[in-house]
Amino acid sequence: MLMKTSTDTAMADEEAPASQLPDAPDAQTVLHANKVEKTYGNGTHALARMSLRIQRGDFVSLLGPSGCGKSTLLKMFAGLEDPSHGHIRWAGADQPAKSGLTSAMVFQEATLMPWATVAANVRLPLDLQKVPRPEADARVAEALAQVGLGAFGHVYPRELSGGMQMRASIARALVTKPDVLLMDEPFGALDEFTRNKLDTDLRALWQATGLTVVFVTHSIYEAVFLSSRVVMMAARPGRIVADVPLDEPDRSEAYRLSPPFAEHCRDLSAMLMAASDPADLH
Ligand SMILES: Nc1ncnc2c1ncn2[C@@H]1O[C@H](COP(=O)(O)OP(=O)(O)OP(=O)(O)O)[C@@H](O)[C@H]1O
């Protein structure tokens, strides 16, 4: 298996002269965590110094045990948390707004407004941006169609299953036409069958749109099914232990049963075991 460790990435960054930092060394880098470290105000050392580049069109899963800093890193990519040391760059800029890059975030909870229809929920970001109603309605229809909810715009969230609510949440993110979709365990609360179906549809969406996706998960299976690249993290302190490209083009149901799928799952599982502290309670 082709594998690159985080040490390679970190070393490349350590060697980069400071004068090169304002611009990404290659135009394909959309997100760059450069020697970032995070200690929260209460003293929790969430992330040890680490570096990571996300390339345009990547589907990167951040995979690792609870507390390894996956959400912290995602929030830094969203501009919701600042690193304690180092910096995040968005397409070479020091602020998302300066980069021209747009991102949208999807959380584990669908967080839909129960009093509003699905269409009104999905339209919310456009209403906040004061997009004129006819244009907004057309974009809502497009986003709902992208997630398979074309016929459900008029219903209320309580009339949808958990999986459909999550589809609506993804549509609300897609309606702003983001360059980068940041997803924090979006399918973690769903049953396995629904989760597999959403994984399949998300992968198809990613292929159709060319979006860049950063996806947080605890599930090795989900990461191997979805990703073009899996970044494996370990805890205490949070750090990257492996960066694994996954090149198989076929992500049909047959892939889940294939020898390469099983092999990737086995390899990642062994890496996770090796990186885990045996003293951790589960
Ligand atoms: N706002 C905060 N203040 C203090 N500590 C925090 C804060 N957010 C996260 N932490 C701590 O930082 C560490 C990393 O948390 P983070 O949520 O990033 O990990 P994670 O890998 O996403 O975990 P999980 O898979 O359980 O969601 C944990 O020890 C967590 O308790």
PDBQT file of the ligand as one rigid body, heavy atoms in Angstrom, charges set to zero:
ROOT
HETATM    1  N1  LIG A 301     -13.899  24.321  23.593  1.00  0.00    +0.000 N 
HETATM    2  C1  LIG A 301     -13.104  23.464  24.232  1.00  0.00    +0.000 A 
HETATM    3  N2  LIG A 301     -12.559  23.771  25.422  1.00  0.00    +0.000 NA
HETATM    4  C2  LIG A 301     -11.747  22.924  26.066  1.00  0.00    +0.000 A 
HETATM    5  N3  LIG A 301     -11.397  21.702  25.605  1.00  0.00    +0.000 NA
HETATM    6  C3  LIG A 301     -11.920  21.328  24.430  1.00  0.00    +0.000 A 
HETATM    7  C4  LIG A 301     -12.798  22.179  23.678  1.00  0.00    +0.000 A 
HETATM    8  N4  LIG A 301     -13.145  21.540  22.545  1.00  0.00    +0.000 NA
HETATM    9  C5  LIG A 301     -12.522  20.346  22.582  1.00  0.00    +0.000 A 
HETATM   10  N5  LIG A 301     -11.794  20.214  23.693  1.00  0.00    +0.000 N 
HETATM   11  C6  LIG A 301     -10.936  19.078  24.085  1.00  0.00    +0.000 C 
HETATM   12  O1  LIG A 301      -9.925  18.959  23.090  1.00  0.00    +0.000 OA
HETATM   13  C7  LIG A 301      -9.676  17.587  22.806  1.00  0.00    +0.000 C 
HETATM   14  C8  LIG A 301      -9.959  17.349  21.335  1.00  0.00    +0.000 C 
HETATM   15  O2  LIG A 301     -11.350  17.528  21.125  1.00  0.00    +0.000 OA
HETATM   16  P1  LIG A 301     -12.025  17.336  19.703  1.00  0.00    +0.000 P 
HETATM   17  O3  LIG A 301     -13.500  17.525  19.878  1.00  0.00    +0.000 OA
HETATM   18  O4  LIG A 301     -11.343  18.171  18.693  1.00  0.00    +0.000 OA
HETATM   19  O5  LIG A 301     -11.688  15.802  19.404  1.00  0.00    +0.000 OA
HETATM   20  P2  LIG A 301     -12.418  14.792  18.420  1.00  0.00    +0.000 P 
HETATM   21  O6  LIG A 301     -11.373  13.908  17.882  1.00  0.00    +0.000 OA
HETATM   22  O7  LIG A 301     -13.257  15.540  17.432  1.00  0.00    +0.000 OA
HETATM   23  O8  LIG A 301     -13.354  14.005  19.447  1.00  0.00    +0.000 OA
HETATM   24  P3  LIG A 301     -14.759  13.290  19.188  1.00  0.00    +0.000 P 
HETATM   25  O9  LIG A 301     -14.499  12.241  18.160  1.00  0.00    +0.000 OA
HETATM   26  O10 LIG A 301     -15.118  12.706  20.505  1.00  0.00    +0.000 OA
HETATM   27  O11 LIG A 301     -15.715  14.348  18.727  1.00  0.00    +0.000 OA
HETATM   28  C9  LIG A 301     -10.578  16.788  23.737  1.00  0.00    +0.000 C 
HETATM   29  O12 LIG A 301      -9.818  16.447  24.880  1.00  0.00    +0.000 OA
HETATM   30  C10 LIG A 301     -11.685  17.756  24.083  1.00  0.00    +0.000 C 
HETATM   31  O13 LIG A 301     -12.222  17.469  25.361  1.00  0.00    +0.000 OA
ENDROOT
TORSDOF 0
